[in-house]
Each structure stands twice: as structure tokens, then as C-alpha cells.
Amino acid sequence: MCKKKFVVGITGASGMAYAVRLLEVLSTCDCDVHLVVSDTAYRVLESERGISLPKQEFNPRAIGLSANCVSEFFPSGCIHFHRCDDFTASIASGSFRTDGMVICPCTMGTLGAIASGLSLNLIHRAAEVHLKEHRRLVLVPRETPYSLIHLENMTRIARAGGVILPASPAFYKGVKDLEGAVNFIVSRICDQLGIENNLTKRWAGPDEVEEEDYSLQEKSYEMVG
Ligand SMILES: Cc1cc2nc3c(=O)[nH]c(=O)nc-3n(C[C@H](O)[C@H](O)[C@H](O)COP(=O)(O)O)c2cc1C
């Protein structure tokens, strides 16, 4: 059976913790990842995570992944890195089949470019390909508040078949810290891509929640006392 193939775009919005966690999860799944990082994303990676990468390169160790997950270094590696200005990359063509694409986090700039059909870089082009081929495209925007232009761009993409999955974590079912919030969003992304995961507890009705809340209260009480 062929391995699943996913395209992952990382753009220069706040929320690099989501991107790093997503790559961690995907690199442990039996799938191929085609990764593209926008120019500004390198800058945000540095300011938010202290991760300094040479532009247009990808060092898995710098983001805490093992080097053997990158195909450039190991033939069995699952991460194939593409430069953001490389329109000759496989993922720029609809004839290269994939099982979906996610842009996480997704800037309003990239969202606007996709909504307008502008292919200014490889991330925009791969997203355009996913829409035209009617394949799964998941965008994880990070901005607040949204302007009417942002909302209209999102509506346009949703009408064209894209999934808008805002980085809006829930705080039920035991999510009580940033790690839990990040896992919640990455879990929802994986759900959209059809990847089995237990990154977060799932809602199973109010009765279970009451029980869960009770145990959490007990735990906090223990810690405070
Ligand atoms: C530190 C930093 C944080 C940013 N955060 C956001 C953000 O949360 N959302 C957003 O839409 N743009 C944000 N921007 C602005 C985008 O990076 C900028 O519009 C850029 O041109 C987007 O290019 P890209 O989509 O190709 O990455 C941020 C920029 C910097 C430097």
C-alpha cells in the first residue's frame, strides 16, 4: 500500500508551536511530508521559538526532530523539503498526487493570495493545486480580530472547498495548559487529514465532563494545598 502524502506549509504568523508539534506528529506517522516554509516564517520561528534556520534550508534537529526523518539525509526519511520559490517542485503540479495539504499557521497574506488565485510562491501554488484538484486543503489562520477582508477571503476559500480551521483551542476535557491547547489544534488538523490520533481527549457527553472536571478540581486543590 502506498504511503499517504501530505503537503505542509508554514507561513509567518504567530503560532509556530502548532507547526512544530504538527511536524513532530507527522514524522512519527507512516506518511510522507512535503514541507515548504515561507520567508517570514523563518523570522517568526526565530522570534517565537528561538529557532534560527538558514533561509531556504531545513534542519530537523533545530526544531527537535531527529535528522533521519528528512529524506535529503536518509532515503527512508519522510520529510521532503522544498524551497518556497521553487515552482519546479513536484507539489506545484496537479499530476503529483497527495492526500491533502495544511498551512499552519496561515497568515492573512497567504490566505488573501490563495483566495485571489495568486501563485506568488510554492505555498500559494500548492494550495491552488489542492483546490483545483478537489483535494483536502486545511488552513489554520492566526489573527485577531478579523477584518471584513479576512472574513471574505476565508469565505471564498471555504466556497472553493478549503477548510478554515482557526487556531482556537477549546479548554474542555482536561485542556489546562499551552501544551494541551496546542495538542487540541493539532488533533483537529490530524482529524481533517484522516490521521488517527489520541492527542486530546474527545467529547463524549456532559456526564463524562462532570466527572473529569471533578478530578481536575481535586488535582488543583492538591497542588495549591
Ligand atoms: C513576529 C511576527 C509575527 C506575525 N504574526 C502574524 C500573525 O499572527 N498573523 C498574520 O496574518 N501575520 C502575521 N505577521 C505578518 C506576516 O508575517 C506578513 O504579513 C508576511 O508578509 C506574511 O508572509 P507569508 O504569508 O508568506 O509568510 C507577523 C510577522 C512577524 C514578523
Ligand as a Chemical Component Dictionary entry (heavy atoms), coordinates in Angstrom:
data_LIG
# 
_chem_comp.id                   LIG 
_chem_comp.type                 NON-POLYMER 
_chem_comp.pdbx_formal_charge   0 
_chem_comp.three_letter_code    LIG 
# 
loop_
_chem_comp_atom.comp_id 
_chem_comp_atom.atom_id 
_chem_comp_atom.alt_atom_id 
_chem_comp_atom.type_symbol 
_chem_comp_atom.charge 
_chem_comp_atom.model_Cartn_x 
_chem_comp_atom.model_Cartn_y 
_chem_comp_atom.model_Cartn_z 
_chem_comp_atom.pdbx_ordinal 
LIG C1  C1  C 0 6.863  38.222 14.576 1  
LIG C2  C2  C 0 5.776  38.331 13.543 2  
LIG C3  C3  C 0 4.519  37.854 13.846 3  
LIG C4  C4  C 0 3.494  37.928 12.889 4  
LIG N1  N1  N 0 2.265  37.419 13.213 5  
LIG C5  C5  C 0 1.289  37.393 12.264 6  
LIG C6  C6  C 0 0.041  36.766 12.558 7  
LIG O1  O1  O 0 -0.199 36.227 13.652 8  
LIG N2  N2  N 0 -0.887 36.729 11.581 9  
LIG C7  C7  C 0 -0.670 37.278 10.329 10 
LIG O2  O2  O 0 -1.553 37.179 9.486  11 
LIG N3  N3  N 0 0.511  37.892 10.035 12 
LIG C8  C8  C 0 1.492  37.966 10.962 13 
LIG N4  N4  N 0 2.706  38.563 10.680 14 
LIG C9  C9  C 0 2.856  39.260 9.392  15 
LIG C10 C10 C 0 3.219  38.312 8.237  16 
LIG O3  O3  O 0 4.387  37.580 8.560  17 
LIG C11 C11 C 0 3.427  39.104 6.955  18 
LIG O4  O4  O 0 2.172  39.597 6.505  19 
LIG C12 C12 C 0 4.100  38.315 5.843  20 
LIG O5  O5  O 0 4.202  39.125 4.684  21 
LIG C13 C13 C 0 3.334  37.082 5.505  22 
LIG O6  O6  O 0 4.055  36.367 4.524  23 
LIG P1  P1  P 0 3.828  34.786 4.358  24 
LIG O7  O7  O 0 2.356  34.549 4.345  25 
LIG O8  O8  O 0 4.452  34.484 3.016  26 
LIG O9  O9  O 0 4.543  34.129 5.469  27 
LIG C14 C14 C 0 3.741  38.508 11.608 28 
LIG C15 C15 C 0 5.030  38.967 11.314 29 
LIG C16 C16 C 0 6.033  38.887 12.264 30 
LIG C17 C17 C 0 7.424  39.379 11.903 31 
# 
loop_
_chem_comp_bond.comp_id 
_chem_comp_bond.atom_id_1 
_chem_comp_bond.atom_id_2 
_chem_comp_bond.value_order 
_chem_comp_bond.pdbx_ordinal 
LIG C1  C2  SING 1  
LIG C2  C3  SING 2  
LIG C2  C16 DOUB 3  
LIG C3  C4  DOUB 4  
LIG C4  N1  SING 5  
LIG C4  C14 SING 6  
LIG N1  C5  DOUB 7  
LIG C5  C6  SING 8  
LIG C5  C8  SING 9  
LIG C6  O1  DOUB 10 
LIG C6  N2  SING 11 
LIG N2  C7  SING 12 
LIG C7  O2  DOUB 13 
LIG C7  N3  SING 14 
LIG N3  C8  DOUB 15 
LIG C8  N4  SING 16 
LIG N4  C9  SING 17 
LIG N4  C14 SING 18 
LIG C9  C10 SING 19 
LIG C10 O3  SING 20 
LIG C10 C11 SING 21 
LIG C11 O4  SING 22 
LIG C11 C12 SING 23 
LIG C12 O5  SING 24 
LIG C12 C13 SING 25 
LIG C13 O6  SING 26 
LIG O6  P1  SING 27 
LIG P1  O7  DOUB 28 
LIG P1  O8  SING 29 
LIG P1  O9  SING 30 
LIG C14 C15 DOUB 31 
LIG C15 C16 SING 32 
LIG C16 C17 SING 33 
# 
